[in-house]
Amino acid sequence: MTEHNCQQVYAMLSEYLDRELPPDTCDELERHIQDCAPCVEFVESLKKSVALGRNYRPQVEAPKIPAAVRESLRQAYERMLEERKRQ
């Protein structure tokens, strides 16, 4: 296949991996990918990137809110609820 076909494959790979393409289009892409080393490499790279993205968990710890601030927020929230009841 030509480089142009590879560009078409690249453009559809996300939809292909998400199984959003019609079966006949998937079959055509799979046939091309099997015989095209650059496409095989690209697909494997994309699969790894997707897996890394799904497994990413930021290591940021939530800031500690002082008890006095939490209590003040709770009281303000209760006042707001009381005001809504009166309306």
N, C-alpha and C positions, 0 to 999 in steps of 0.2 A: 504494500500500500504506500501511498505517497505521504509526504510530510503534511500535506493539506488534510489528509484523513486523520493523522495523528492530532492535529489541532482540533478537529471536530471531536475526537475521542476525549481530549483534555477538557473541552468545553462541557462535555456531558458526564464526566466522571463522578461528580458529587451526586447528581441525580441517579446515576447507575448504582453507586454504593448505598444510597438511601432507598433503593428499589422503587424509584418513582417513574421509571421508564417502561414503555410497553415491552412485552416479552420479545417481540421480533427485533426491536432495537437493541435489547440486551444481548440477544444471540449474536447480532452483527458485531457489537462491540467486543464480546468475548472472543469471537473468531479473530478479529483484528489484534486484540491484545495478546493472544496466544502466540502469534507469529511476529510480534514486534517487540524487540528487546527494550527500546526506549519507553514504550508504553507500559511494559511489565514493571520496569524500574519506577516509573512515575506512579503507577497504581499502588505498588508496595509502599512507596514513600507517603502517599496520601492516606493509605490505611493506617500507617504508624502515626501520622499527624492527628488523625481523627481519634485514635485510641488514646494518645497522650492528652488531647483536649478533654476527652470524657473523664479521664482519671485525674485531671488537675484539681487539686484542692489547695487553695491559698492557705498559707501558714500564718495568717494574721489573727491574732487574738483580740477579741472584743475588749474595748477599754472598760475598766472598772469604774462604775458610777458610785460615788459616795452615798452612803445610806441616807444622809440628810437631803441630798438632791433627789433620790428616788422617792422619798416621802413627800417632798414638795411637789413633785410631778404627779404622784398618786392623788394628793389632795386637790390639785388643780383639775385633774381629770374628773374627780368626783363632783367638784363644783360645776364643771361644764355639763355633766350629765344631769345634775339638779336643775340647771338653767333650762336645758332642753325640755325637761318634764313640765316646767312652768309655762312654756310657750304654747 
